[in-house]
Amino acid sequence: MKFFTFARRHKALTMLTLISVIVLMVLFQNSDSVNFKVLFWQFSAQKVILILGAMFLGYIIGKLFELSFRKLG
């Protein structure tokens, strides 16, 4: 019962832990290398790095939108 009481009191921490576990599971399953071709560039990288980069870029874009909407309101 103590766990459920803790989870109810600390909802943000519980959700952060759950999301972190899911992200780590996805990252550990995608460790192989992929090749990319963009116009004249070609490079190879591991999926883990690309997934983390996409997540970080999404976080930064979300924070920029949040800041821009705060200034409007």
LOMI-542884 format. One record per atom (N, C-alpha, C, CB): residue number from 0; residue in three letters; atom name; z negated, y negated, x negated. Coordinates in Angstrom, 1 decimal, m for minus. Glycine has a CB too. Layout:
BEGIN
+------+------+------+--------+--------+--------+
: resi : resn : name :     zz :     yy :     xx :
+------+------+------+--------+--------+--------+
:  NUM :  ALA :   CA :      Z :      Y :      X :
...
+------+------+------+--------+--------+--------+
***
This chain:
BEGIN
+------+------+------+--------+--------+--------+
: resi : resn : name :     zz :     yy :     xx :
+------+------+------+--------+--------+--------+
:    0 :  MET :    N :    0.0 :    1.2 :   m0.8 :
:    0 :  MET :   CA :    0.0 :    0.0 :    0.0 :
:    0 :  MET :    C :    0.0 :   m1.3 :   m0.8 :
:    0 :  MET :   CB :   m1.2 :    0.0 :    0.9 :
:    1 :  LYS :    N :   m0.6 :   m1.2 :   m2.0 :
:    1 :  LYS :   CA :   m0.6 :   m2.4 :   m2.9 :
:    1 :  LYS :    C :    0.8 :   m2.9 :   m3.3 :
:    1 :  LYS :   CB :   m1.4 :   m2.1 :   m4.1 :
:    2 :  PHE :    N :    1.7 :   m1.9 :   m3.5 :
:    2 :  PHE :   CA :    3.1 :   m2.3 :   m3.8 :
:    2 :  PHE :    C :    3.7 :   m3.2 :   m2.7 :
:    2 :  PHE :   CB :    3.9 :   m1.1 :   m4.2 :
:    3 :  PHE :    N :    3.6 :   m2.7 :   m1.5 :
:    3 :  PHE :   CA :    4.2 :   m3.4 :   m0.4 :
:    3 :  PHE :    C :    3.6 :   m4.8 :   m0.2 :
:    3 :  PHE :   CB :    4.1 :   m2.6 :    0.9 :
:    4 :  THR :    N :    2.3 :   m4.9 :   m0.4 :
:    4 :  THR :   CA :    1.6 :   m6.2 :   m0.3 :
:    4 :  THR :    C :    2.1 :   m7.1 :   m1.4 :
:    4 :  THR :   CB :    0.1 :   m6.0 :   m0.4 :
:    5 :  PHE :    N :    2.3 :   m6.6 :   m2.6 :
:    5 :  PHE :   CA :    2.8 :   m7.4 :   m3.7 :
:    5 :  PHE :    C :    4.2 :   m7.8 :   m3.5 :
:    5 :  PHE :   CB :    2.7 :   m6.6 :   m5.1 :
:    6 :  ALA :    N :    5.0 :   m6.9 :   m2.9 :
:    6 :  ALA :   CA :    6.4 :   m7.2 :   m2.6 :
:    6 :  ALA :    C :    6.6 :   m8.3 :   m1.6 :
:    6 :  ALA :   CB :    7.2 :   m5.9 :   m2.2 :
:    7 :  ARG :    N :    5.7 :   m8.3 :   m0.6 :
:    7 :  ARG :   CA :    5.7 :   m9.3 :    0.5 :
:    7 :  ARG :    C :    5.3 :  m10.7 :   m0.1 :
:    7 :  ARG :   CB :    4.8 :   m8.9 :    1.6 :
:    8 :  ARG :    N :    4.4 :  m10.7 :   m1.0 :
:    8 :  ARG :   CA :    3.9 :  m11.9 :   m1.5 :
:    8 :  ARG :    C :    4.8 :  m12.5 :   m2.5 :
:    8 :  ARG :   CB :    2.5 :  m11.8 :   m2.1 :
:    9 :  HIS :    N :    5.5 :  m11.7 :   m3.3 :
:    9 :  HIS :   CA :    6.4 :  m12.2 :   m4.3 :
:    9 :  HIS :    C :    7.8 :  m11.7 :   m4.0 :
:    9 :  HIS :   CB :    5.9 :  m11.6 :   m5.7 :
:   10 :  LYS :    N :    8.4 :  m12.2 :   m3.0 :
:   10 :  LYS :   CA :    9.8 :  m11.8 :   m2.6 :
:   10 :  LYS :    C :   10.8 :  m12.1 :   m3.6 :
:   10 :  LYS :   CB :   10.1 :  m12.5 :   m1.2 :
:   11 :  ALA :    N :   10.7 :  m13.3 :   m4.2 :
:   11 :  ALA :   CA :   11.7 :  m13.7 :   m5.2 :
:   11 :  ALA :    C :   11.7 :  m12.8 :   m6.4 :
:   11 :  ALA :   CB :   11.5 :  m15.2 :   m5.6 :
:   12 :  LEU :    N :   10.5 :  m12.5 :   m6.9 :
:   12 :  LEU :   CA :   10.4 :  m11.6 :   m8.1 :
:   12 :  LEU :    C :   10.9 :  m10.2 :   m7.7 :
:   12 :  LEU :   CB :    8.9 :  m11.6 :   m8.5 :
:   13 :  THR :    N :   10.6 :   m9.7 :   m6.5 :
:   13 :  THR :   CA :   11.0 :   m8.4 :   m6.1 :
:   13 :  THR :    C :   12.5 :   m8.4 :   m6.1 :
:   13 :  THR :   CB :   10.4 :   m8.0 :   m4.8 :
:   14 :  MET :    N :   13.2 :   m9.4 :   m5.5 :
:   14 :  MET :   CA :   14.6 :   m9.4 :   m5.4 :
:   14 :  MET :    C :   15.3 :   m9.5 :   m6.8 :
:   14 :  MET :   CB :   15.1 :  m10.6 :   m4.5 :
:   15 :  LEU :    N :   14.7 :  m10.3 :   m7.6 :
:   15 :  LEU :   CA :   15.2 :  m10.5 :   m9.0 :
:   15 :  LEU :    C :   15.1 :   m9.2 :   m9.7 :
:   15 :  LEU :   CB :   14.4 :  m11.5 :   m9.7 :
:   16 :  THR :    N :   14.1 :   m8.4 :   m9.6 :
:   16 :  THR :   CA :   13.9 :   m7.1 :  m10.2 :
:   16 :  THR :    C :   14.9 :   m6.1 :   m9.7 :
:   16 :  THR :   CB :   12.5 :   m6.6 :  m10.0 :
:   17 :  LEU :    N :   15.1 :   m6.1 :   m8.4 :
:   17 :  LEU :   CA :   16.1 :   m5.2 :   m7.8 :
:   17 :  LEU :    C :   17.5 :   m5.5 :   m8.2 :
:   17 :  LEU :   CB :   16.0 :   m5.3 :   m6.2 :
:   18 :  ILE :    N :   17.9 :   m6.8 :   m8.2 :
:   18 :  ILE :   CA :   19.2 :   m7.2 :   m8.6 :
:   18 :  ILE :    C :   19.4 :   m6.9 :  m10.1 :
:   18 :  ILE :   CB :   19.4 :   m8.7 :   m8.4 :
:   19 :  SER :    N :   18.4 :   m7.1 :  m10.9 :
:   19 :  SER :   CA :   18.5 :   m6.8 :  m12.4 :
:   19 :  SER :    C :   18.7 :   m5.3 :  m12.6 :
:   19 :  SER :   CB :   17.2 :   m7.3 :  m13.1 :
:   20 :  VAL :    N :   18.0 :   m4.5 :  m11.9 :
:   20 :  VAL :   CA :   18.2 :   m3.0 :  m12.0 :
:   20 :  VAL :    C :   19.6 :   m2.6 :  m11.6 :
:   20 :  VAL :   CB :   17.2 :   m2.2 :  m11.2 :
:   21 :  ILE :    N :   20.1 :   m3.2 :  m10.5 :
:   21 :  ILE :   CA :   21.5 :   m2.8 :  m10.1 :
:   21 :  ILE :    C :   22.5 :   m3.3 :  m11.1 :
:   21 :  ILE :   CB :   21.8 :   m3.5 :   m8.7 :
:   22 :  VAL :    N :   22.4 :   m4.5 :  m11.7 :
:   22 :  VAL :   CA :   23.3 :   m5.0 :  m12.7 :
:   22 :  VAL :    C :   23.2 :   m4.1 :  m13.9 :
:   22 :  VAL :   CB :   22.9 :   m6.5 :  m13.0 :
:   23 :  LEU :    N :   22.1 :   m3.7 :  m14.4 :
:   23 :  LEU :   CA :   22.0 :   m2.9 :  m15.6 :
:   23 :  LEU :    C :   22.6 :   m1.5 :  m15.3 :
:   23 :  LEU :   CB :   20.5 :   m2.7 :  m15.9 :
:   24 :  MET :    N :   22.5 :   m1.0 :  m14.1 :
:   24 :  MET :   CA :   23.2 :    0.3 :  m13.8 :
:   24 :  MET :    C :   24.7 :    0.1 :  m13.9 :
:   24 :  MET :   CB :   22.8 :    0.8 :  m12.4 :
:   25 :  VAL :    N :   25.2 :   m0.9 :  m13.4 :
:   25 :  VAL :   CA :   26.7 :   m1.2 :  m13.4 :
:   25 :  VAL :    C :   27.1 :   m1.4 :  m14.9 :
:   25 :  VAL :   CB :   27.0 :   m2.4 :  m12.6 :
:   26 :  LEU :    N :   26.3 :   m2.1 :  m15.6 :
:   26 :  LEU :   CA :   26.7 :   m2.4 :  m17.0 :
:   26 :  LEU :    C :   26.7 :   m1.1 :  m17.9 :
:   26 :  LEU :   CB :   25.8 :   m3.4 :  m17.6 :
:   27 :  PHE :    N :   25.7 :   m0.3 :  m17.7 :
:   27 :  PHE :   CA :   25.7 :    1.0 :  m18.5 :
:   27 :  PHE :    C :   26.8 :    1.9 :  m18.1 :
:   27 :  PHE :   CB :   24.3 :    1.7 :  m18.3 :
:   28 :  GLN :    N :   27.3 :    1.8 :  m16.9 :
:   28 :  GLN :   CA :   28.4 :    2.7 :  m16.5 :
:   28 :  GLN :    C :   29.8 :    2.2 :  m17.0 :
:   28 :  GLN :   CB :   28.4 :    2.9 :  m15.0 :
:   29 :  ASN :    N :   29.9 :    1.0 :  m17.4 :
:   29 :  ASN :   CA :   31.1 :    0.4 :  m17.8 :
:   29 :  ASN :    C :   31.1 :    0.0 :  m19.3 :
:   29 :  ASN :   CB :   31.5 :   m0.8 :  m16.9 :
:   30 :  SER :    N :   31.1 :    0.9 :  m20.1 :
:   30 :  SER :   CA :   31.0 :    0.6 :  m21.6 :
:   30 :  SER :    C :   32.3 :    0.8 :  m22.3 :
:   30 :  SER :   CB :   29.9 :    1.4 :  m22.2 :
:   31 :  ASP :    N :   33.4 :    1.3 :  m21.6 :
:   31 :  ASP :   CA :   34.6 :    1.5 :  m22.3 :
:   31 :  ASP :    C :   35.4 :    0.2 :  m22.5 :
:   31 :  ASP :   CB :   35.5 :    2.5 :  m21.4 :
:   32 :  SER :    N :   36.4 :    0.3 :  m23.3 :
:   32 :  SER :   CA :   37.2 :   m0.9 :  m23.8 :
:   32 :  SER :    C :   38.4 :   m1.0 :  m22.9 :
:   32 :  SER :   CB :   37.6 :   m0.8 :  m25.2 :
:   33 :  VAL :    N :   38.8 :   m2.3 :  m22.7 :
:   33 :  VAL :   CA :   40.0 :   m2.6 :  m21.9 :
:   33 :  VAL :    C :   40.9 :   m3.6 :  m22.6 :
:   33 :  VAL :   CB :   39.7 :   m3.1 :  m20.5 :
:   34 :  ASN :    N :   42.2 :   m3.6 :  m22.4 :
:   34 :  ASN :   CA :   43.1 :   m4.5 :  m23.0 :
:   34 :  ASN :    C :   43.6 :   m5.5 :  m22.0 :
:   34 :  ASN :   CB :   44.4 :   m3.8 :  m23.6 :
:   35 :  PHE :    N :   43.7 :   m6.8 :  m22.4 :
:   35 :  PHE :   CA :   44.1 :   m7.9 :  m21.5 :
:   35 :  PHE :    C :   45.3 :   m8.6 :  m22.1 :
:   35 :  PHE :   CB :   42.9 :   m8.8 :  m21.3 :
:   36 :  LYS :    N :   46.2 :   m8.9 :  m21.2 :
:   36 :  LYS :   CA :   47.4 :   m9.7 :  m21.6 :
:   36 :  LYS :    C :   47.4 :  m10.9 :  m20.7 :
:   36 :  LYS :   CB :   48.7 :   m8.9 :  m21.5 :
:   37 :  VAL :    N :   47.3 :  m12.1 :  m21.3 :
:   37 :  VAL :   CA :   47.4 :  m13.4 :  m20.6 :
:   37 :  VAL :    C :   48.5 :  m14.2 :  m21.2 :
:   37 :  VAL :   CB :   46.0 :  m14.1 :  m20.5 :
:   38 :  LEU :    N :   49.6 :  m14.4 :  m20.6 :
:   38 :  LEU :   CA :   50.8 :  m15.1 :  m21.1 :
:   38 :  LEU :    C :   51.1 :  m14.5 :  m22.5 :
:   38 :  LEU :   CB :   50.5 :  m16.6 :  m21.2 :
:   39 :  PHE :    N :   50.8 :  m15.3 :  m23.5 :
:   39 :  PHE :   CA :   51.2 :  m14.8 :  m24.9 :
:   39 :  PHE :    C :   50.1 :  m14.2 :  m25.6 :
:   39 :  PHE :   CB :   51.8 :  m16.0 :  m25.7 :
:   40 :  TRP :    N :   48.9 :  m14.2 :  m25.1 :
:   40 :  TRP :   CA :   47.7 :  m13.7 :  m25.7 :
:   40 :  TRP :    C :   47.5 :  m12.2 :  m25.3 :
:   40 :  TRP :   CB :   46.5 :  m14.6 :  m25.5 :
:   41 :  GLN :    N :   47.0 :  m11.5 :  m26.2 :
:   41 :  GLN :   CA :   46.6 :  m10.1 :  m25.9 :
:   41 :  GLN :    C :   45.3 :   m9.8 :  m26.7 :
:   41 :  GLN :   CB :   47.7 :   m9.1 :  m26.3 :
:   42 :  PHE :    N :   44.3 :   m9.3 :  m26.0 :
:   42 :  PHE :   CA :   43.0 :   m9.0 :  m26.6 :
:   42 :  PHE :    C :   42.3 :   m7.8 :  m25.9 :
:   42 :  PHE :   CB :   42.1 :  m10.2 :  m26.6 :
:   43 :  SER :    N :   41.4 :   m7.2 :  m26.7 :
:   43 :  SER :   CA :   40.7 :   m6.1 :  m26.2 :
:   43 :  SER :    C :   39.2 :   m6.4 :  m26.2 :
:   43 :  SER :   CB :   41.0 :   m4.8 :  m27.1 :
:   44 :  ALA :    N :   38.5 :   m5.9 :  m25.2 :
:   44 :  ALA :   CA :   37.1 :   m6.2 :  m25.1 :
:   44 :  ALA :    C :   36.4 :   m5.1 :  m24.3 :
:   44 :  ALA :   CB :   36.8 :   m7.6 :  m24.5 :
:   45 :  GLN :    N :   35.1 :   m4.9 :  m24.4 :
:   45 :  GLN :   CA :   34.4 :   m3.9 :  m23.6 :
:   45 :  GLN :    C :   34.2 :   m4.5 :  m22.2 :
:   45 :  GLN :   CB :   33.1 :   m3.6 :  m24.3 :
:   46 :  LYS :    N :   34.2 :   m3.6 :  m21.2 :
:   46 :  LYS :   CA :   33.9 :   m4.1 :  m19.8 :
:   46 :  LYS :    C :   32.6 :   m4.7 :  m19.7 :
:   46 :  LYS :   CB :   34.0 :   m2.9 :  m18.9 :
:   47 :  VAL :    N :   31.6 :   m4.3 :  m20.4 :
:   47 :  VAL :   CA :   30.2 :   m4.8 :  m20.3 :
:   47 :  VAL :    C :   30.3 :   m6.3 :  m20.7 :
:   47 :  VAL :   CB :   29.3 :   m4.1 :  m21.3 :
:   48 :  ILE :    N :   31.0 :   m6.7 :  m21.7 :
:   48 :  ILE :   CA :   31.0 :   m8.1 :  m22.1 :
:   48 :  ILE :    C :   31.8 :   m8.9 :  m21.1 :
:   48 :  ILE :   CB :   31.7 :   m8.2 :  m23.5 :
:   49 :  LEU :    N :   32.9 :   m8.4 :  m20.5 :
:   49 :  LEU :   CA :   33.6 :   m9.1 :  m19.5 :
:   49 :  LEU :    C :   32.8 :   m9.3 :  m18.2 :
:   49 :  LEU :   CB :   34.9 :   m8.4 :  m19.2 :
:   50 :  ILE :    N :   32.1 :   m8.2 :  m17.8 :
:   50 :  ILE :   CA :   31.3 :   m8.3 :  m16.6 :
:   50 :  ILE :    C :   30.2 :   m9.4 :  m16.8 :
:   50 :  ILE :   CB :   30.7 :   m7.0 :  m16.2 :
:   51 :  LEU :    N :   29.5 :   m9.3 :  m17.9 :
:   51 :  LEU :   CA :   28.4 :  m10.3 :  m18.2 :
:   51 :  LEU :    C :   29.0 :  m11.7 :  m18.3 :
:   51 :  LEU :   CB :   27.7 :  m10.0 :  m19.5 :
:   52 :  GLY :    N :   30.2 :  m11.9 :  m18.9 :
:   52 :  GLY :   CA :   30.8 :  m13.2 :  m19.0 :
:   52 :  GLY :    C :   31.2 :  m13.7 :  m17.6 :
:   52 :  GLY :   CB :   32.1 :  m13.1 :  m19.8 :
:   53 :  ALA :    N :   31.7 :  m12.8 :  m16.7 :
:   53 :  ALA :   CA :   32.1 :  m13.2 :  m15.4 :
:   53 :  ALA :    C :   30.8 :  m13.6 :  m14.6 :
:   53 :  ALA :   CB :   32.8 :  m12.1 :  m14.6 :
:   54 :  MET :    N :   29.8 :  m12.9 :  m14.7 :
:   54 :  MET :   CA :   28.5 :  m13.2 :  m14.0 :
:   54 :  MET :    C :   28.0 :  m14.5 :  m14.5 :
:   54 :  MET :   CB :   27.5 :  m12.1 :  m14.3 :
:   55 :  PHE :    N :   28.0 :  m14.8 :  m15.8 :
:   55 :  PHE :   CA :   27.5 :  m16.0 :  m16.4 :
:   55 :  PHE :    C :   28.3 :  m17.2 :  m15.9 :
:   55 :  PHE :   CB :   27.5 :  m16.0 :  m17.9 :
:   56 :  LEU :    N :   29.7 :  m17.0 :  m15.9 :
:   56 :  LEU :   CA :   30.6 :  m18.1 :  m15.5 :
:   56 :  LEU :    C :   30.3 :  m18.4 :  m14.0 :
:   56 :  LEU :   CB :   32.0 :  m17.7 :  m15.7 :
:   57 :  GLY :    N :   30.1 :  m17.3 :  m13.2 :
:   57 :  GLY :   CA :   29.8 :  m17.5 :  m11.8 :
:   57 :  GLY :    C :   28.5 :  m18.3 :  m11.5 :
:   57 :  GLY :   CB :   29.8 :  m16.2 :  m11.0 :
:   58 :  TYR :    N :   27.5 :  m17.9 :  m12.4 :
:   58 :  TYR :   CA :   26.2 :  m18.6 :  m12.3 :
:   58 :  TYR :    C :   26.4 :  m20.1 :  m12.6 :
:   58 :  TYR :   CB :   25.2 :  m18.0 :  m13.2 :
:   59 :  ILE :    N :   27.1 :  m20.4 :  m13.7 :
:   59 :  ILE :   CA :   27.3 :  m21.8 :  m14.1 :
:   59 :  ILE :    C :   28.1 :  m22.6 :  m13.0 :
:   59 :  ILE :   CB :   28.1 :  m21.9 :  m15.4 :
:   60 :  ILE :    N :   29.1 :  m22.0 :  m12.5 :
:   60 :  ILE :   CA :   29.9 :  m22.7 :  m11.4 :
:   60 :  ILE :    C :   29.0 :  m22.9 :  m10.2 :
:   60 :  ILE :   CB :   31.2 :  m21.8 :  m11.0 :
:   61 :  GLY :    N :   28.2 :  m21.9 :   m9.8 :
:   61 :  GLY :   CA :   27.3 :  m22.1 :   m8.7 :
:   61 :  GLY :    C :   26.3 :  m23.2 :   m8.9 :
:   61 :  GLY :   CB :   26.5 :  m20.8 :   m8.4 :
:   62 :  LYS :    N :   25.7 :  m23.3 :  m10.1 :
:   62 :  LYS :   CA :   24.8 :  m24.4 :  m10.4 :
:   62 :  LYS :    C :   25.5 :  m25.7 :  m10.4 :
:   62 :  LYS :   CB :   24.2 :  m24.2 :  m11.8 :
:   63 :  LEU :    N :   26.7 :  m25.8 :  m10.9 :
:   63 :  LEU :   CA :   27.5 :  m27.1 :  m10.8 :
:   63 :  LEU :    C :   27.7 :  m27.5 :   m9.4 :
:   63 :  LEU :   CB :   28.8 :  m27.0 :  m11.6 :
:   64 :  PHE :    N :   28.1 :  m26.6 :   m8.5 :
:   64 :  PHE :   CA :   28.3 :  m26.9 :   m7.1 :
:   64 :  PHE :    C :   27.0 :  m27.3 :   m6.5 :
:   64 :  PHE :   CB :   28.8 :  m25.7 :   m6.3 :
:   65 :  GLU :    N :   25.9 :  m26.7 :   m6.8 :
:   65 :  GLU :   CA :   24.6 :  m27.1 :   m6.3 :
:   65 :  GLU :    C :   24.2 :  m28.5 :   m6.7 :
:   65 :  GLU :   CB :   23.5 :  m26.1 :   m6.8 :
:   66 :  LEU :    N :   24.5 :  m28.8 :   m8.0 :
:   66 :  LEU :   CA :   24.2 :  m30.2 :   m8.4 :
:   66 :  LEU :    C :   25.1 :  m31.2 :   m7.8 :
:   66 :  LEU :   CB :   24.3 :  m30.3 :  m10.0 :
:   67 :  SER :    N :   26.3 :  m30.9 :   m7.5 :
:   67 :  SER :   CA :   27.2 :  m31.8 :   m6.9 :
:   67 :  SER :    C :   26.8 :  m32.1 :   m5.5 :
:   67 :  SER :   CB :   28.7 :  m31.3 :   m7.0 :
:   68 :  PHE :    N :   26.4 :  m31.0 :   m4.8 :
:   68 :  PHE :   CA :   26.0 :  m31.2 :   m3.4 :
:   68 :  PHE :    C :   24.6 :  m31.9 :   m3.3 :
:   68 :  PHE :   CB :   25.9 :  m29.8 :   m2.7 :
:   69 :  ARG :    N :   23.8 :  m31.8 :   m4.2 :
:   69 :  ARG :   CA :   22.5 :  m32.5 :   m4.2 :
:   69 :  ARG :    C :   22.8 :  m34.0 :   m4.4 :
:   69 :  ARG :   CB :   21.6 :  m32.0 :   m5.4 :
:   70 :  LYS :    N :   23.8 :  m34.4 :   m5.2 :
:   70 :  LYS :   CA :   24.1 :  m35.8 :   m5.4 :
:   70 :  LYS :    C :   24.6 :  m36.4 :   m4.1 :
:   70 :  LYS :   CB :   25.0 :  m36.0 :   m6.5 :
:   71 :  LEU :    N :   25.4 :  m35.6 :   m3.3 :
:   71 :  LEU :   CA :   26.0 :  m36.1 :   m2.1 :
:   71 :  LEU :    C :   24.9 :  m36.3 :   m1.0 :
:   71 :  LEU :   CB :   27.1 :  m35.2 :   m1.6 :
:   72 :  GLY :    N :   23.9 :  m35.5 :   m1.0 :
:   72 :  GLY :   CA :   22.9 :  m35.5 :    0.1 :
:   72 :  GLY :    C :   21.8 :  m36.3 :   m0.2 :
:   72 :  GLY :   CB :   22.5 :  m34.2 :    0.4 :
+------+------+------+--------+--------+--------+
***
